[in-house]
């Protein structure tokens, strides 16, 4: 009984997980075809990996957001390499040596970090405005009731 519980806990807290396993296999396959493409992916996705190390919350929203934005920055270069597979090696070297590539990729990951830090505040601001709107609406309805039924409606029972 205790053995099963320990096995379940070790599976749940596995540092790599099933997703990490597939990513590792994918990276090995990519490394076989072109180490330069692997280099572009690894260093291009570095901000996302750092977010994964820094993010210690259970749902790991920081990691998810930064990785998605980070991949959006790396994807156009990977697509160009895939579409021109015969010149993949040369294109990967060209992209690696071009500073504009890194500016573009890291700008996308920066947007991911900004989204993670700013959107909760924007969400809070929007919710506050909606709550204030609801309070004003309820106060208007209360004024209508007071006009219709008198000021006694507004008073609370003092029992």
N, C-alpha and C positions, 0 to 999 in steps of 0.2 A: 504494500500500500504506500509506504513512504517512498519507495523507489520510483513509482509512477509519478508521484507529486514532484519529486526532484527532477525527473526527466522533463516534465512539462515546464517547470520553472526554467531549466537550462535552455529549452527550446524557445521559450518566450523572451529570454534575455540574451539570446545569441547575438554577439556583436556584429556578425556579418549578415545573417538572415538569408532567405532565399533570393531576395533581390540582389544582395551583395554577391552571392554566388554567381548569378547570371551575368552580372556586370563584369566580374572577374574573368569568366569564360569568354565573354565578348571581347574584353581587352586583350586576352591571349590570342584570340583569332585575328584581331586587328594587328597585333604586333608581328604576327607571322607574315602578313601581307606588306605592311609598311610601318617601320618604326617611327617615321616622321609623322604619319597620321596619328599614331598613338601619342607622340609627343605633343602634337597640336591639341588632341582631346584632353590629355592629362593636365597640361598647363592652362588650357582654355577653361577647364572645369574646376580649376584650383579654388576660386572663391566659393563655389558650391560645396567642395569638400571641406573647406575651412568652416563654412556655416554648419556643416554636419558635426564637426568637432566641437564647435562653440555651443550649439543648440542642445540643451539638456532637458527641455520640456518633453512631456510624454508624447504629444502629438507632432512635435518637430516641424512646426509650421515654418520657422525660419529656413530650415534645410530645404523643405519642399519648394518654397517660394524662390529662394536664391538659385536652387538647381534648375528650376523651370526657366527663369529669366536667363541664367547662365547658358543653358542649352539653346535658348533662342538666339544667343549671340554666336555660338559655335556652329549651329546648324547650317547657316548659309555657306560657310566654308566647306563643311562636310558634304553638302549637296553638290557643290562645284567639283569637289574631288571625285565623288561617286559618278557624276555625269561625264567626267573626263577621265575615266579609269585608266586609260592607256598612258596618261601623263600624271597619274596620281602622285607619284614620288616627287616630280619636279614642282607640281602645284603646291604640295604640302611644304616643301622647302621655301618656295616663294612666299607663302602665307606666314610661315614661321619668322622669316627675316623681315617682313614688312611691319613697321610699328603701327600702322593704321589698323591692321588686323587685331592686335592686342588692345588697342584703344577701343575698338568696336566691341570686342568680346567682353572686356572688363567694364565697359560702360553699361552693357546690359545687366551684368551682375550687380553693378552699383544701383541700378534702377530697382532690382529685386530687394536689396537691403533697404532702400528708401521706402519702398512699398511696405515692407515689414514694419518699419519704425513709424511711418506716418499714417497708415490707414487705420490703425486702432484709434488714433486721436481724431481723425476725420469721422470715423464711425460714431465716436462719442459725441462729437459736435452735432452730427445729424440727428442722433437720438435725442439729445437735449432740445433741439429745435422742435422735433416731433412731439416730445412730452409737453413743451411749452404751448404748442398749438392745441394739444388735447386739453390742457388746463384752461386755456382761453375759451375753448368751445364749451367745456363744462360750466365755466363761470357765466357764459352767455345763456346757457340753458337754465342755470340757477336764477339769473335775473328775470328770465321769462316767467319762471314759476313764482317768484316773489311778486311780480307785477300781477299775475293771475290770482294767486292765493293769499297774498299778503306777507308781511314780514315774519309771521309766525313760522313759516316754512323754513326759514333760515336758522331759527333758534334750535338748540339741542335740548333734549329732555334733561332736566337737572335733578333727576331722582337718585 
